[in-house]
Amino acid sequence: MLIIAIGSDHTGVHYKYVINNFLIEKGHKIKDFGFSKYGIQVDYPDFIHPTAEFVNKGKADFGIIICGSGNGAAMTANKYQKIRAALVWEKEIAILARKHNNANIISIPARFVDKSKIIEIVKIFLETNFEGGRHKIRVEKIPKILSSSAG
């Protein structure tokens, strides 16, 4: 059983419900930070920040974030030191995001992912393991190191 945090803006509400139902059927625990109403516009950072923070603190194994293009959600989530949010719209990108980048959040562009692919993309993301090796070295270089000597 995985613990998965999920957050979305108004463009991702439908996908959020579809994904939540799938994850619950698979026996996973969901922490839903997403918007829940149709027809009302909201600002994605209001829902992405708590999702990313939950994953960043180690309270969830993975996160799923959804907005119109996926870009704003990914940019917001990637402000957190321990987050590696990957913009994913195809199966192959989901595989590489996990295998090579050890992504812990998937950012889904609701306006650009076909409804028939969404569950398969999420399933692949959650089931693909990080390869480590040369990729581990690269991933370790991602967080910015805070120091007073940086010029």
Salt bridges, closest charged atoms under 4 A:
ASP32 OD2 - LYS16 NZ 2.73
GLU53 OE2 - LYS57 NZ 3.11
GLU90 OE2 - LYS117 NZ 3.28
GLU120 OE2 - LYS91 NZ 3.65
GLU127 OE1 - LYS123 NZ 3.26
GLU131 OE2 - LYS99 NZ 3.86
GLU131 OE1 - HIS100 NE2 3.73
GLU131 OE1 - HIS135 NE2 3.36
GLU140 OE2 - LYS136 NZ 2.39
